Amino acid sequence: MAELKLERLCKAFGDQFVVRDLDLTIPEGAFTALLGPSGCGKTTTLRILAGLEHLSSGRLLLGERLLADDRVHMPPETRDMGMVFQSYALWPHMTVAENVGYPLKLRKVNGAARHKQVMDALEVVELAAYAGRSPQELSGGQRQRVALARCLVSEPQVVLLDEPLANLDRHLRATMEQTFRDFHRRTGATFVYVTHDQAEAMALASHIAVMNKGELMQWGAPQTLYQHPNNAWVAGFIGKGNIVSLAVHPDIQDFDSVQLHNGLASGHDGPRQQVLIRPEHVQVAENGLAATVESCIFQGERYLLTLRLMDGQTLSAFHPAPLREQQRTGVRLLQGWRLSDD
């Protein structure tokens, strides 16, 4: 096992850069999500890691082993990486066991040794009883687990996953998220997981790299990204967030309720800072800042409110009961974080 290093990685198609100066060190054994909107370069980055794309400049290393630069390009089969595709990529004319065992067949592992490794991999994903079936007889979640088993059988150092839950319904996605956690814990491999789904990334990953327009916007633990985003774009992309302009001291990073309320009460006096306030830190209260309910949306276990303050700024808040549109109410702000000027 070794850490995965991306050093000033660039990829261009013609004169169009889709990945630009990407610097990232993925710790050994980490579960890392590459997160960003469609077209941000995350899938291209994954394909560069897998060896399916040549990089334009920069270096890619697994430990001290050079996998690629502008002159060297090690082929995919030599990189000690496994890949799980969104489309599962299972051969319909092969049984489940034959699909899982195909990487071993390429390595000339035959007979009892291959059978044991295949069945061990299928046991991990709880599909040993389906070894003789064809992929067409399986559900979407089962096919995804076969693809995981095929990846596992090669015992790769790095597992690459390209939006593997995109084709599954919400209930099955939740089940498969637990399968991925168990799979990661059992193998101890380094996972690199591409997704555009923020909740999915937050639930699964130990580290998240947020990308936009081919560039790395922020890298860190999910809690850090959620509570301390680098800028307004990351704040808006990671979860729901209110970005308000307050008259607060520029050296303070974390704000309590008193500081937030004083900052809003100061009007337009003094320098103003952008502050992130999450909806769960906006509380409807009788004794608070005056606000008007602009909308109230039912979300099952709660309501999502849009509230307009007296200065015209809006806030999102969660509330257990409905409020009428245009109803006057009060709000208390419990916690906030100053955004950087980047």
VOBA-1610 file (N, C-alpha, C; in pm, whole numbers, padded with zeros to 5 digits, always signed):
BEGIN
Met+00084-00119+00000Met+00000+00000+00000Met+00088+00125+00000Ala+00038+00231-00064Ala+00114+00355-00072Ala+00019+00469-00103Glu+00063+00591-00073Glu-00021+00706-00104Glu-00017+00734-00254Leu-00122+00800-00301Leu-00136+00833-00442Leu-00113+00983-00458Lys-00014+01020-00540Lys+00023+01161-00555Lys-00009+01211-00695Leu-00085+01321-00699Leu-00113+01391-00823Leu-00040+01525-00816Glu+00056+01545-00903Glu+00141+01664-00898Glu+00119+01750-01022Arg+00050+01863-01003Arg+00023+01960-01110Arg-00031+01892-01236Leu-00126+01807-01215Leu-00184+01728-01323Leu-00266+01817-01416Cys-00242+01804-01545Cys-00317+01878-01646Cys-00361+01784-01757Lys-00481+01809-01808Lys-00529+01737-01924Lys-00605+01834-02014Ala-00560+01838-02140Ala-00625+01925-02238Ala-00669+01843-02358Phe-00783+01878-02413Phe-00828+01825-02541Phe-00822+01942-02639Gly-00722+01939-02726Gly-00697+02055-02811Gly-00647+02169-02725Asp-00710+02285-02735Asp-00670+02398-02651Asp-00763+02416-02531Gln-00847+02314-02504Gln-00942+02321-02394Gln-00892+02236-02276Phe-00858+02301-02163Phe-00816+02229-02043Phe-00938+02181-01966Val-00941+02051-01938Val-01050+01995-01857Val-01002+01964-01715Val-00870+01949-01696Val-00809+01939-01564Val-00688+02031-01567Arg-00675+02115-01463Arg-00569+02216-01465Arg-00495+02221-01331Asp-00365+02191-01334Asp-00276+02208-01218Asp-00335+02144-01091Leu-00374+02019-01104Leu-00435+01948-00991Leu-00326+01889-00902Asp-00315+01941-00781Asp-00221+01891-00680Asp-00300+01825-00569Leu-00271+01697-00546Leu-00348+01622-00448Leu-00266+01502-00401Thr-00260+01481-00271Thr-00198+01361-00215Thr-00305+01284-00140Ile-00339+01167-00191Ile-00443+01083-00132Ile-00378+00983-00038Pro-00408+00990+00091Pro-00340+00901+00187Pro-00369+00754+00160Glu-00274+00672+00196Glu-00291+00527+00185Glu-00412+00482+00265Gly-00500+00405+00202Gly-00616+00350+00270Gly-00732+00445+00287Ala-00722+00567+00233Ala-00830+00665+00247Ala-00945+00632+00153Phe-01062+00678+00190Phe-01179+00674+00100Phe-01200+00817+00054Thr-01155+00848-00067Thr-01158+00984-00118Thr-01264+00999-00225Ala-01343+01105-00213Ala-01443+01137-00316Ala-01393+01254-00399Leu-01402+01239-00532Leu-01386+01352-00624Leu-01525+01404-00652Leu-01555+01522-00600Leu-01691+01575-00601Leu-01697+01704-00680Gly-01799+01716-00765Gly-01817+01839-00839Gly-01931+01826-00938Pro-01972+01937-00998Pro-02081+01932-01095Pro-02038+01865-01225Ser-02132+01834-01310Ser-02101+01774-01439Ser-02006+01865-01517Gly-01904+01803-01579Gly-01810+01879-01658Gly-01697+01942-01581Cys-01683+01908-01451Cys-01579+01972-01370Cys-01442+01905-01385Gly-01435+01789-01451Gly-01308+01722-01470Gly-01284+01602-01381Lys-01382+01565-01299Lys-01360+01457-01202Lys-01346+01321-01269Thr-01431+01292-01369Thr-01422+01163-01438Thr-01296+01156-01523Thr-01258+01266-01585Thr-01131+01269-01660Thr-01014+01241-01567Thr-01016+01299-01448Thr-00911+01272-01348Thr-00906+01125-01314Leu-01022+01063-01294Leu-01026+00920-01262Leu-00968+00837-01376Arg-00999+00874-01498Arg-00949+00801-01615Arg-00797+00818-01628Ile-00745+00933-01588Ile-00600+00951-01587Ile-00537+00857-01484Leu-00599+00849-01366Leu-00547+00758-01263Leu-00547+00614-01313Ala-00653+00576-01383Ala-00665+00438-01431Ala-00573+00407-01548Gly-00522+00511-01613Gly-00440+00489-01732Gly-00520+00486-01860Leu-00647+00525-01853Leu-00733+00526-01971Leu-00720+00657-02050Glu-00659+00758-01988Glu-00628+00884-02055Glu-00482+00918-02031His-00415+00973-02131His-00280+01025-02114His-00290+01167-02058Leu-00207+01198-01958Leu-00207+01335-01907Leu-00128+01426-02001Ser-00158+01554-01997Ser-00089+01651-02082Ser+00039+01702-02017Ser+00036+01717-01886Ser+00156+01755-01810Ser+00132+01720-01664Gly+00239+01727-01584Gly+00232+01688-01445Gly+00282+01546-01423Arg+00264+01497-01300Arg+00311+01362-01266Arg+00208+01291-01181Leu+00203+01158-01197Leu+00117+01072-01117Leu+00204+00963-01058Leu+00202+00949-00924Leu+00285+00849-00857Leu+00200+00769-00759Leu+00232+00640-00748Leu+00177+00553-00644Leu+00293+00518-00554Gly+00299+00580-00437Gly+00420+00572-00355Gly+00533+00641-00429Glu+00646+00571-00446Glu+00758+00626-00521Glu+00759+00579-00666Arg+00656+00507-00704Arg+00651+00450-00839Arg+00582+00547-00935Leu+00653+00588-01038Leu+00598+00680-01137Leu+00505+00605-01231Leu+00378+00648-01234Leu+00281+00587-01323Leu+00268+00664-01454Ala+00283+00796-01447Ala+00266+00875-01569Ala+00325+01014-01550Asp+00381+01066-01657Asp+00412+01207-01672Asp+00398+01241-01820Asp+00461+01348-01867Asp+00442+01384-02008Asp+00518+01293-02104Arg+00602+01201-02049Arg+00675+01106-02134Arg+00643+00961-02101Val+00616+00932-01974Val+00590+00795-01928Val+00440+00773-01916His+00394+00655-01960His+00254+00618-01942His+00247+00468-01922Met+00234+00428-01793Met+00221+00285-01765Met+00079+00239-01802Pro+00066+00128-01872Pro-00067+00082-01913Pro-00154+00044-01793Pro-00286+00046-01810Pro-00378+00021-01697Pro-00351-00109-01623Glu-00320-00216-01696Glu-00306-00347-01632Glu-00183-00357-01543Thr-00092-00260-01550Thr+00030-00264-01468Thr+00023-00171-01347Arg-00088-00104-01327Arg-00095+00001-01224Arg-00141-00048-01088Asp-00183-00173-01078Asp-00233-00228-00952Asp-00356-00151-00903Met-00445-00122-00999Met-00570-00054-00968Met-00686-00132-01025Gly-00798-00129-00954Gly-00921-00186-01005Gly-01022-00076-01028Met-01114-00097-01122Met-01211+00006-01154Met-01352-00051-01158Val-01445+00023-01099Val-01587-00013-01102Val-01660+00096-01179Phe-01727+00055-01287Phe-01790+00151-01377Phe-01937+00172-01341Gln-01990+00288-01381Gln-02131+00321-01361Gln-02222+00219-01428Ser-02179+00169-01545Ser-02260+00075-01623Ser-02235-00072-01586Tyr-02155-00097-01481Tyr-02120-00230-01431Tyr-02020-00303-01520Ala-02032-00291-01654Ala-01938-00351-01750Ala-01923-00502-01727Leu-02036-00571-01714Leu-02036-00717-01701Leu-02063-00779-01837Trp-01996-00891-01865Trp-02018-00961-01991Trp-02144-01046-01982Pro-02241-01023-02070Pro-02368-01095-02060Pro-02359-01244-02092His-02257-01284-02167His-02244-01425-02205His-02169-01506-02101Met-02123-01442-01993Met-02052-01512-01886Met-02140-01520-01762Thr-02117-01623-01682Thr-02184-01631-01553Thr-02123-01529-01457Val-02186-01515-01343Val-02133-01427-01238Val-01991-01469-01201Ala-01970-01597-01178Ala-01837-01645-01140Ala-01734-01620-01250Glu-01775-01637-01375Glu-01682-01615-01487Glu-01647-01467-01501Asn-01744-01381-01477Asn-01716-01237-01478Asn-01616-01200-01370Val-01641-01251-01250Val-01552-01219-01137Val-01413-01277-01159Gly-01406-01394-01218Gly-01277-01461-01236Gly-01198-01417-01357Tyr-01256-01331-01440Tyr-01188-01294-01565Tyr-01051-01229-01542Pro-01034-01138-01445Pro-00900-01083-01422Pro-00798-01191-01385Leu-00843-01294-01313Leu-00752-01403-01277Leu-00716-01487-01399Lys-00813-01504-01489Lys-00787-01577-01613Lys-00678-01508-01694Leu-00683-01375-01699Leu-00581-01300-01772Leu-00443-01317-01708Arg-00442-01340-01576Arg-00315-01359-01505Arg-00271-01506-01502Lys-00344-01591-01574Lys-00313-01734-01582Lys-00331-01806-01449Val-00421-01756-01366Val-00457-01826-01243Val-00570-01922-01279Asn-00550-02050-01262Asn-00646-02149-01310Asn-00688-02247-01201Gly-00785-02331-01235Gly-00824-02443-01150Gly-00877-02403-01015Ala-00837-02482-00915Ala-00889-02466-00779Ala-00852-02331-00720Ala-00733-02280-00755Ala-00690-02151-00701Ala-00782-02039-00747Arg-00817-02041-00878Arg-00907-01937-00929Arg-01045-01949-00865His-01096-02074-00857His-01230-02096-00800His-01236-02045-00657Lys-01134-02071-00577Lys-01135-02027-00437Lys-01136-01874-00428Gln-01052-01807-00508Gln-01046-01662-00502Gln-01178-01599-00548Val-01240-01659-00650Val-01368-01608-00698Val-01475-01623-00590Met-01483-01740-00528Met-01586-01763-00428Met-01561-01678-00304Asp-01434-01657-00268Asp-01403-01569-00154Asp-01452-01427-00182Ala-01430-01379-00306Ala-01474-01244-00342Ala-01626-01234-00341Leu-01694-01337-00391Leu-01839-01336-00391Leu-01897-01346-00249Glu-01826-01415-00161Glu-01868-01420-00020Glu-01866-01281+00041Val-01763-01203+00008Val-01749-01068+00064Val-01871-00983+00028Val-01919-00995-00097Val-02035-00915-00140Val-02166-00991-00127Glu-02163-01105-00058Glu-02281-01185-00025Glu-02357-01232-00150Leu-02281-01278-00249Leu-02343-01328-00372Leu-02290-01467-00410Ala-02236-01540-00316Ala-02181-01672-00349Ala-02288-01764-00407Ala-02411-01751-00362Ala-02519-01837-00410Ala-02559-01806-00555Tyr-02509-01694-00608Tyr-02546-01652-00744Tyr-02434-01678-00845Ala-02334-01756-00805Ala-02215-01774-00889Ala-02247-01827-01028Gly-02347-01914-01039Gly-02378-01976-01168Gly-02479-01901-01253Arg-02528-01788-01203Arg-02630-01714-01277Arg-02567-01619-01379Ser-02649-01575-01473Ser-02601-01475-01569Ser-02636-01336-01515Pro-02563-01230-01556Pro-02592-01095-01507Pro-02734-01049-01533Gln-02795-01098-01642Gln-02931-01056-01676Gln-03033-01099-01572Glu-03000-01200-01492Glu-03092-01250-01389Glu-03082-01171-01259Leu-02994-01073-01253Leu-02967-01001-01129Leu-03029-00862-01131Ser-03053-00808-01011Ser-03100-00670-00998Ser-02982-00575-01018Gly-03013-00446-01027Gly-02907-00347-01044Gly-02808-00348-00929Gly-02858-00359-00806Gly-02769-00363-00691Gly-02681-00487-00690Gln-02738-00601-00731Gln-02659-00724-00736Gln-02551-00715-00844Arg-02584-00658-00959Arg-02484-00641-01064Arg-02369-00552-01017Gln-02404-00448-00941Gln-02298-00360-00891Gln-02208-00435-00794Arg-02266-00524-00715Arg-02183-00603-00622Arg-02097-00704-00695Val-02146-00757-00808Val-02061-00845-00890Val-01941-00765-00942Ala-01966-00643-00988Ala-01857-00558-01036Ala-01757-00531-00925Leu-01806-00512-00802Leu-01717-00493-00687Leu-01633-00619-00661Ala-01698-00734-00669Ala-01626-00860-00646Ala-01518-00880-00752Arg-01547-00849-00877Arg-01447-00861-00983Arg-01327-00770-00955Cys-01356-00652-00899Cys-01247-00561-00862Cys-01168-00618-00744Leu-01239-00673-00647Leu-01176-00726-00525Leu-01085-00844-00554Val-01121-00928-00651Val-01048-01053-00674Val-00902-01028-00714Ser-00875-00911-00772Ser-00739-00878-00813Ser-00655-00821-00699Glu-00719-00793-00584Glu-00651-00735-00467Glu-00571-00611-00505Pro-00635-00511-00566Pro-00562-00391-00608Pro-00527-00302-00489Gln-00422-00221-00505Gln-00389-00121-00403Gln-00490-00007-00404Val-00539+00026-00524Val-00629+00140-00540Val-00755+00093-00612Val-00872+00132-00561Val-01000+00102-00624Val-01060+00233-00675Leu-01091+00238-00804Leu-01147+00356-00868Leu-01294+00330-00898Leu-01382+00421-00858Leu-01526+00402-00874Leu-01585+00524-00944Asp-01644+00503-01061Asp-01698+00611-01141Asp-01850+00617-01129Glu-01900+00702-01039Glu-02044+00720-01015Glu-02117+00586-01011Pro-02074+00494-00925Pro-02129+00358-00929Pro-02275+00346-00886Leu-02330+00448-00820Leu-02468+00439-00772Leu-02566+00519-00858Ala-02516+00579-00966Ala-02599+00671-01045Ala-02721+00603-01105Asn-02713+00474-01136Asn-02824+00404-01203Asn-02922+00337-01106Leu-02902+00357-00976Leu-02984+00286-00877Leu-03086+00379-00814Asp-03200+00322-00767Asp-03300+00405-00701Asp-03251+00442-00561Arg-03323+00537-00498Arg-03277+00594-00372Arg-03261+00489-00262His-03358+00397-00249His-03350+00295-00144His-03229+00205-00166Leu-03208+00163-00290Leu-03095+00075-00321Leu-02962+00147-00304Arg-02960+00277-00333Arg-02837+00354-00314Arg-02794+00350-00169Ala-02890+00366-00077Ala-02858+00363+00066Ala-02801+00228+00106Thr-02857+00121+00052Thr-02806-00014+00082Thr-02665-00031+00028Met-02642+00017-00096Met-02511+00002-00158Met-02405+00089-00091Glu-02445+00202-00035Glu-02349+00284+00039Glu-02288+00203+00153Gln-02373+00126+00224Gln-02321+00043+00332Gln-02232-00067+00277Thr-02267-00122+00160Thr-02181-00223+00096Thr-02043-00166+00066Phe-02037-00043+00017Phe-01908+00020-00012Phe-01827+00042+00115Arg-01894+00084+00222Arg-01823+00103+00349Arg-01762-00030+00396Asp-01843-00136+00392Asp-01793-00267+00435Asp-01680-00314+00344Phe-01695-00294+00214Phe-01595-00334+00116Phe-01463-00262+00142His-01471-00133+00170His-01351-00055+00198His-01283-00102+00326Arg-01364-00126+00429Arg-01308-00169+00556Arg-01240-00306+00544Arg-01299-00397+00469Arg-01243-00532+00456Arg-01113-00534+00374Thr-01109-00453+00269Thr-00993-00458+00179Thr-00878-00372+00227Gly-00907-00259+00293Gly-00802-00166+00333Gly-00740-00093+00216Ala-00799-00106+00097Ala-00745-00041-00022Ala-00775+00110-00019Thr-00702+00184-00100Thr-00731+00325-00121Thr-00845+00337-00222Phe-00951+00408-00185Phe-01066+00426-00274Phe-01066+00568-00329Val-01091+00579-00460Val-01115+00710-00522Val-01251+00700-00591Tyr-01345+00780-00545Tyr-01486+00764-00576Tyr-01539+00892-00641Val-01578+00886-00767Val-01630+01003-00838Val-01781+01012-00819Thr-01828+01132-00782Thr-01972+01154-00769Thr-02003+01303-00783His-02126+01332-00824His-02174+01471-00823His-02269+01493-00706Asp-02294+01386-00629Asp-02393+01389-00521Asp-02323+01424-00389Gln-02353+01543-00336Gln-02286+01589-00215Gln-02316+01500-00095Ala-02443+01459-00080Ala-02481+01376+00035Ala-02409+01242+00030Glu-02397+01186-00089Glu-02328+01059-00108Glu-02181+01071-00067Ala-02116+01177-00113Ala-01976+01199-00079Ala-01957+01217+00071Met-02045+01295+00133Met-02033+01322+00276Met-02053+01194+00357Ala-02144+01107+00311Ala-02175+00985+00385Ala-02065+00881+00374Leu-01994+00878+00262Leu-01899+00770+00235Leu-01753+00805+00263Ala-01713+00925+00228Ala-01571+00955+00216Ala-01508+01001+00347Ser-01380+00965+00363Ser-01300+01022+00472Ser-01238+01154+00429His-01217+01171+00297His-01163+01293+00239His-01242+01327+00113Ile-01261+01455+00088Ile-01332+01500-00032Ile-01248+01605-00104Ala-01233+01586-00236Ala-01172+01687-00322Ala-01284+01751-00403Val-01312+01878-00379Val-01418+01948-00451Val-01356+02014-00574Met-01412+01983-00691Met-01360+02035-00817Met-01464+02120-00888Asn-01414+02219-00962Asn-01501+02302-01045Asn-01419+02356-01161Lys-01469+02340-01281Lys-01403+02389-01403Lys-01259+02341-01412Gly-01238+02214-01377Gly-01107+02151-01391Gly-01008+02182-01282Glu-01047+02258-01182Glu-00955+02298-01076Glu-01002+02247-00941Leu-00906+02225-00851Leu-00936+02184-00714Leu-00976+02307-00634Met-01097+02307-00582Met-01147+02420-00504Met-01114+02405-00355Gln-01124+02280-00305Gln-01093+02256-00164Gln-01076+02106-00143Trp-00993+02073-00046Trp-00964+01933-00012Trp-00964+01921+00139Gly-01034+01820+00191Gly-01033+01801+00335Gly-01138+01701+00379Ala-01152+01688+00510Ala-01253+01599+00567Ala-01392+01658+00542Pro-01495+01572+00531Pro-01631+01623+00507Pro-01674+01730+00606Gln-01642+01709+00735Gln-01683+01807+00836Gln-01617+01942+00813Thr-01490+01940+00771Thr-01418+02066+00746Thr-01480+02141+00629Leu-01510+02069+00521Leu-01570+02133+00404Leu-01707+02190+00438Tyr-01783+02119+00519Tyr-01918+02164+00554Tyr-01914+02286+00645Gln-01825+02284+00744Gln-01823+02392+00843Gln-01730+02507+00805His-01626+02478+00725His-01529+02582+00690His-01497+02581+00541Pro-01596+02607+00455Pro-01568+02612+00312Pro-01474+02728+00278Asn-01391+02706+00177Asn-01294+02809+00140Asn-01358+02934+00083Asn-01468+02917+00013Asn-01528+03031-00055Asn-01678+03008-00073Ala-01743+03110-00130Ala-01888+03105-00143Ala-01933+02993-00237Trp-01852+02963-00340Trp-01892+02857-00433Trp-01895+02722-00361Val-01792+02690-00284Val-01788+02563-00211Val-01902+02559-00109Ala-01924+02671-00041Ala-02031+02676+00059Ala-02166+02645-00002Gly-02190+02697-00123Gly-02317+02673-00188Gly-02329+02534-00244Phe-02216+02473-00281Phe-02220+02340-00341Phe-02227+02230-00236Ile-02161+02249-00122Ile-02161+02149-00015Ile-02277+02176+00079Gly-02386+02105+00061Gly-02501+02121+00148Gly-02575+02251+00123Lys-02680+02274+00199Lys-02753+02399+00192Lys-02682+02502+00278Gly-02674+02624+00230Gly-02604+02726+00306Gly-02657+02865+00278Asn-02665+02947+00383Asn-02699+03087+00368Asn-02572+03169+00373Ile-02552+03253+00274Ile-02437+03342+00274Ile-02489+03483+00292Val-02459+03542+00407Val-02510+03675+00441Val-02393+03771+00460Ser-02421+03896+00441Ser-02321+04001+00456Ser-02343+04071+00590Leu-02239+04067+00677Leu-02250+04121+00812Leu-02135+04218+00841Ala-02161+04312+00929Ala-02056+04401+00979Ala-01990+04334+01098Val-01887+04253+01072Val-01818+04179+01178Val-01667+04199+01161His-01595+04171+01267His-01450+04189+01265His-01387+04089+01169Pro-01299+04136+01078Pro-01244+04045+00975Pro-01151+03937+01029Asp-01103+03951+01153Asp-01011+03851+01208Asp-01083+03735+01275Ile-01212+03748+01297Ile-01288+03641+01362Ile-01334+03542+01256Gln-01315+03413+01281Gln-01353+03308+01186Gln-01487+03243+01219Asp-01509+03216+01348Asp-01632+03150+01392Asp-01715+03248+01474Phe-01844+03253+01447Phe-01930+03351+01512Phe-02038+03281+01593Asp-02062+03336+01713Asp-02172+03285+01794Asp-02296+03370+01769Ser-02403+03338+01839Ser-02531+03404+01815Ser-02524+03555+01839Val-02459+03596+01947Val-02451+03739+01979Val-02376+03815+01871Gln-02264+03761+01824Gln-02186+03829+01720Gln-02264+03840+01589Leu-02338+03734+01554Leu-02417+03738+01430Leu-02529+03841+01440His-02598+03844+01552His-02708+03939+01567His-02657+04082+01571Asn-02544+04104+01639Asn-02486+04238+01642Asn-02441+04281+01503Gly-02387+04184+01427Gly-02340+04216+01292Gly-02454+04259+01201Leu-02570+04197+01215Leu-02686+04236+01134Leu-02747+04367+01185Ala-02744+04387+01317Ala-02803+04507+01374Ala-02720+04631+01343Ser-02593+04611+01303Ser-02505+04725+01275Ser-02539+04796+01146Gly-02633+04742+01069Gly-02669+04803+00942Gly-02553+04798+00845His-02522+04909+00782His-02416+04913+00682His-02291+04984+00734Asp-02280+04998+00867Asp-02163+05064+00925Asp-02044+04969+00928Gly-01928+05017+00886Gly-01805+04939+00895Gly-01792+04838+00784Pro-01674+04773+00778Pro-01649+04671+00673Pro-01741+04551+00692Arg-01787+04497+00581Arg-01878+04384+00586Arg-01808+04259+00535Gln-01843+04145+00595Gln-01783+04017+00562Gln-01891+03919+00518Gln-01852+03824+00430Gln-01944+03716+00394Gln-01937+03607+00499Val-02052+03569+00551Val-02060+03469+00658Val-02156+03358+00615Leu-02113+03234+00636Leu-02196+03117+00606Leu-02275+03078+00730Ile-02406+03063+00712Ile-02493+03014+00819Ile-02576+02900+00762Arg-02560+02780+00817Arg-02634+02665+00769Arg-02780+02671+00816Pro-02874+02613+00739Pro-03017+02619+00777Pro-03046+02564+00916Glu-02970+02462+00957Glu-02995+02404+01090Glu-02952+02499+01203His-02882+02608+01168His-02840+02707+01267His-02925+02834+01260Val-03038+02825+01189Val-03136+02933+01186Val-03261+02882+01257Gln-03296+02946+01366Gln-03405+02897+01451Gln-03520+02999+01454Val-03639+02951+01425Val-03757+03037+01438Val-03784+03061+01586Ala-03793+03188+01625Ala-03811+03222+01766Ala-03886+03354+01778Glu-03965+03367+01883Glu-04042+03490+01902Glu-03949+03609+01925Asn-03850+03590+02008Asn-03758+03699+02040Asn-03634+03685+01954Gly-03639+03742+01836Gly-03526+03733+01745Gly-03532+03842+01641Leu-03455+03826+01537Leu-03455+03922+01428Leu-03587+03913+01352Ala-03642+04026+01317Ala-03769+04027+01244Ala-03750+03972+01104Ala-03842+03885+01062Ala-03833+03822+00930Ala-03974+03794+00878Thr-03983+03779+00746Thr-04109+03744+00680Thr-04093+03611+00608Val-04192+03524+00621Val-04188+03394+00554Val-04218+03413+00406Glu-04123+03379+00321Glu-04143+03391+00176Glu-04195+03261+00115Ser-04152+03148+00169Ser-04202+03019+00121Ser-04188+02915+00230Cys-04269+02811+00218Cys-04268+02700+00314Cys-04290+02572+00235Ile-04189+02485+00230Ile-04193+02364+00148Ile-04188+02241+00238Phe-04285+02152+00221Phe-04290+02028+00298Phe-04186+01929+00247Gln-04103+01874+00337Gln-03998+01779+00300Gln-04011+01647+00373Gly-04129+01615+00419Gly-04149+01487+00489Gly-04136+01504+00638Glu-04015+01494+00688Glu-03993+01502+00833Glu-03981+01646+00882Arg-03981+01743+00789Arg-03964+01883+00829Arg-04010+01973+00715Tyr-04010+02103+00743Tyr-04042+02204+00641Tyr-03917+02289+00615Leu-03898+02326+00489Leu-03790+02416+00451Leu-03849+02555+00431Leu-03805+02651+00513Leu-03854+02788+00506Leu-03755+02877+00434Thr-03807+02972+00358Thr-03728+03083+00308Thr-03776+03208+00381Leu-03685+03274+00451Leu-03719+03388+00535Leu-03646+03512+00484Arg-03717+03624+00477Arg-03654+03750+00435Arg-03638+03841+00556Leu-03513+03884+00582Leu-03485+03975+00692Leu-03523+04118+00653Met-03522+04207+00751Met-03562+04346+00728Met-03469+04418+00631Asp-03340+04373+00623Asp-03246+04438+00532Asp-03251+04380+00391Gly-03344+04286+00367Gly-03361+04229+00234Gly-03289+04098+00211Gln-03198+04059+00300Gln-03126+03933+00284Gln-03219+03816+00320Thr-03196+03702+00252Thr-03281+03585+00276Thr-03204+03475+00346Leu-03277+03394+00421Leu-03222+03280+00494Leu-03309+03158+00469Ser-03246+03041+00458Ser-03318+02914+00460Ser-03312+02858+00601Ala-03420+02795+00643Ala-03425+02737+00777Ala-03513+02613+00775Phe-03484+02518+00866Phe-03568+02401+00884Phe-03662+02426+01002His-03785+02373+00991His-03882+02394+01097His-03975+02273+01103Pro-04015+02230+01223Pro-04099+02109+01233Pro-04244+02130+01194Ala-04290+02255+01184Ala-04432+02282+01154Ala-04441+02386+01042Pro-04552+02386+00969Pro-04565+02483+00859Pro-04591+02624+00910Leu-04545+02722+00833Leu-04577+02862+00857Leu-04640+02919+00730Arg-04727+03018+00747Arg-04794+03078+00633Arg-04700+03172+00556Glu-04715+03173+00425Glu-04640+03270+00346Glu-04683+03412+00385Gln-04583+03501+00391Gln-04599+03641+00432Gln-04625+03656+00582Gln-04618+03545+00656Gln-04630+03554+00802Gln-04508+03623+00859Arg-04528+03711+00957Arg-04417+03774+01028Arg-04372+03681+01141Thr-04243+03671+01158Thr-04189+03585+01263Thr-04055+03641+01309Gly-03992+03572+01399Gly-03859+03610+01443Gly-03763+03495+01422Val-03635+03524+01404Val-03534+03420+01387Val-03414+03449+01475Arg-03354+03341+01521Arg-03228+03349+01594Arg-03122+03276+01512Leu-03007+03337+01499Leu-02893+03278+01429Leu-02800+03221+01535Leu-02772+03091+01526Leu-02701+03023+01634Leu-02551+03016+01611Gln-02507+03004+01485Gln-02365+02980+01458Gln-02336+03016+01313Gly-02215+03065+01287Gly-02176+03098+01150Gly-02026+03097+01134Trp-01981+03094+01008Trp-01838+03090+00977Trp-01807+03192+00868Arg-01700+03267+00887Arg-01659+03364+00786Arg-01598+03291+00666Leu-01637+03335+00547Leu-01580+03280+00424Leu-01453+03356+00388Ser-01359+03284+00327Ser-01236+03351+00284Ser-01268+03440+00166Asp-01172+03525+00131Asp-01190+03618+00019Asp-01150+03558-00114Asp-01116+03424-00117Asp-01071+03362-00242Asp-01182+03359-00345
//
